[in-house]
């Protein structure tokens, strides 16, 4: 009896490790497919991905109710590349928000309207950073048809604790978010076992 009880945990570990690897690659493939309209994703090693958003990134607007009036928050994530170690993502902070990308939204907005673009916000665990390549949106906007060298649009390394990815299709954003969370959980589980 004792011999069997020792072999059962070993057998479970042998069976679970390939499942975790298969799960991560399946989740990464789901993320790639969901993100294809907004950019590309490349798997790097077993637990990391590189996300390359299409440039230029949109300026996103989010309406906020302030003192009974609508105020606007505008932001953008001018990133050409983000390295994402999956085991360093805080899956509890991954979330979706609907944002507007129309530059004249503040003049056209009627209370209750919902943004046409879905943004998935991704945060790193405390004490870590995502390594990114950021670019200057103004320099990029002044460039004519390419190809261009990265120095022409001011690309430079940077670190960030969070970033947002935009999706024109809300269903694709939701698929991406769920697959990311699953991949993060599997990567963290793999890291704990190693």
Secondary structure as UniProt FT lines:
FT   HELIX           2..35
FT   TURN            36..38
FT   STRAND          39..44
FT   TURN            45..47
FT   STRAND          48..53
FT   STRAND          60..66
FT   TURN            67..68
FT   STRAND          69..75
FT   STRAND          79..85
FT   HELIX           86..88
FT   TURN            91..92
FT   STRAND          95..100
FT   TURN            103..104
FT   HELIX           105..108
FT   TURN            111..112
FT   STRAND          117..124
FT   TURN            126..127
FT   STRAND          130..134
FT   HELIX           137..142
FT   HELIX           150..153
FT   STRAND          156..160
FT   STRAND          162..167
FT   HELIX           170..193
//
